[in-house]
Amino acid sequence: MPRPNRTYKKENGYFRNASYKLIVGEGLTEEQYFKGLLSIIDKKERQRFKFEIQPYKDDGRTAIKHLVTNALEFRGKFSDFKKGQDEIWVFSDMDLNNDGELNTAAIDCKKEKMNLAISTPCFEIWLLLHLSDLSETSFDLNPIFDNKKNRKAAQNCELELRKILGGYNKSKLPLPKFLPHIELAIERAKLTDNGYPDKWPTKIGTRVYKLLEDIKFKLS
């Protein structure tokens, strides 16, 4: 069912569509990707597309837990945010969390009417979908099914990117290799989606597409 669309409202000198799309995550790769994404988003859409990406800190805190907290704080910065009409998305990777941590996050997000965009095993699977339908990938999927943190599977995703691109550096994301294929990535991600709607892909896949599928892109 489509959300009711409120009128445009002037804020800080510009007009924005009243349907915010707020995104909270962490990681240098993710930050580069979403900053680059702004360049191919329709100008009017860009005004409502806000994100806060923080560096990943392996400091003993539960990744998804502090991201949910960050999302609540980020939402609070927008005084006209309308819960249930505007969107806020928390995205993270399966390899950084276990099922129990993700279950808790799913419950908290549902309570606060926030959305989860989890990638199994990692954000690189979303990048791979820009370049491949995964039918010819050579990486081992077994680590995804052992109910542990899937670091090996995440490493294999990066190796696959290196094979396709001839190299892959997380700190220097080659955006021109990915962004022109974003609509294809969205369609491929839909085909690989599995698991319960309010949770995350239980097999290899990603829900990142869900926060992007209604965005208008300028690809020409």
ABEGO torsion letter per residue (X at the ends): XBBBBBBBBBBGGBBBBABBBBBBBBEAAAAAAAAAAAAABBAAAAAABBBBBBBBBBAGBBAAAAAAAAAAAAAAABAABBBGABBBBBBBBAAABBAAAAAAAAAAAAAAGBBBBBBOABAAAAAAAAABAGAABABBAAAAAAGBBBAAAAAAAAAAAAAAAGEBBAABBBAAAAAAAAAAAAAAAAAABBEBAABBBABBEBAAAAAAAABBBBAX
